Amino acid sequence: MLTKTYNGWTNRATWNVALWLTNDASVYHWMRDHFTCGPVNITTVKTFCTNLWPCGQTPDGDDLNDVCWTEIVSMIREDLD
């Protein structure tokens, strides 16, 4: 079981990715369009975010290597349902 330690998420990086994916309207619609047409799994979500932020971190400077991708996948799946 994952321990939620930052605003209900595993860590700050995971929270920050979730925040950017859901609170920026253009990113949110792009994400929904992208995953409505394709599989939602760790590989596809990580690739989506790496393409979105090729520097390897969110616009706030959180490292994508620190993200709990399982949580992000679950969030996207719930959003699509």
C-alpha positions, 0 to 999 in steps of 0.5 A: 500500500502506498503512503500518501505524504504530500497533499494526498499523493505519494510525493510532491513530484506526483502531486505536481504532475497530477496538478499540471495534467488536470489544472491547465485546460489545454494540457487537460484536453490534450491528455483526455484526447490522447488517452481516450484513443489509446491505452492508459498504462505506465509506459504511455503516461510516462511517455506522454509526460516526457513529451510534454516536458522534455527537460525531464521535469514539470514547469515547477521543477519536479523531476519526472523520475520521482513520480509514482506513475501508478498513481498518475495512471489511476488518476487518468483512468478515473478521469476517463470513466 
